[in-house]
Amino acid sequence: MEESAQILEIETFIPLLLQNPEDGFNRLKRWIMIGDHHQLPPVIKNQAFQKYSNMEQSLFTRFVRLGVPIIQLDMQGRLRLHDRVFFYNF
């Protein structure tokens, strides 16, 4: 789940709940959350929710604060120009 540090906790569960089970079992075996909890928090547009709901924390951030093991990258890569051309023309 990309940019998982920027979505609300409840929004994190929507794709998980929409999985189509096979033989009564969920096909999902692993769940990888990708994001940066030091950047932008979730966006809450409703003023009442902003003020009273305590929804400013994503599930990703909650996991980090609870000490769930994470892998933190120390470098950020960019596509090389010739690779970028391939993806934009695809």
N, C-alpha and C positions, 0 to 999 in steps of 0.2 A: 504494500500500500504506500504509494509515493506521496510525499508532502503530508505525512500523517501527523506531524506536529502542528499543522495548521487547520485541522478539522476538529469539530466538536466530538466529544466522546461518543455521543449517541450516533453520530454520522459514521463513526468507525465501524459500528456493528451492522449497518445496513447491507454492505456487500457480503458479509459473513452469513447473514440470515437468508440471503437470496440464493444461496448455493442449492443446486438441485441434488437431493440425496439419491444415492443408488442403493437399492435393497435396504432402505431404511437407515443407511449410514451416510454421514456427510463425507464427501470426497476430499474435503480440505484436510491436509495432513500437516502443513506448516503455514505459518503466517509471518511474513516479513514486513516490518514497518520501516519506512525510510523517511527521514526528516531531520531537521535541525531544531531542537528545542530551545536554542539560543536566539533563533530568529523570530519571525512574526507569530503571535499566538492565533488561536482560532478567531474568525470574524463573527461577531454577534451583531446583527443589524437592529434587532428590536431593543429599544432603550430600556424597557422594563426587565427583560432578560439580562441585559448588561448589568443592571444595577442590583438585581435581587437573586439571580439564579446561580451565581458562583460557577459559571460555565466557561470561564476564561482559560481553563486548563484542558489541554488535549489528553487523550488516553496515553499517547506517546510520552508526554511530559510526566504524567502520573507514574508510568512505569519507571521512567528514569529516576524520579524522586523516591520511589519505593525500593530502588536498588536492583531492579531486574537487570540481568547482565546485558550489556550493549557492546557493540563494536563501533568505535568512533574513528572515523578517517582523519588523517592528519594532512591530507592533500586533496585538492579538488582538481579533477581533470577536465579538459575541454577537448572536443573533437578537433582533429587536425583538419586543415582546410580541405584537402582532397577527400576526406571522409565526409565532411559536412556537405560538400557538393553532391555526393551520392545520396544522402538522406533527403536533401531538399528537392532533388530531381526525381525521387522515387515516387 
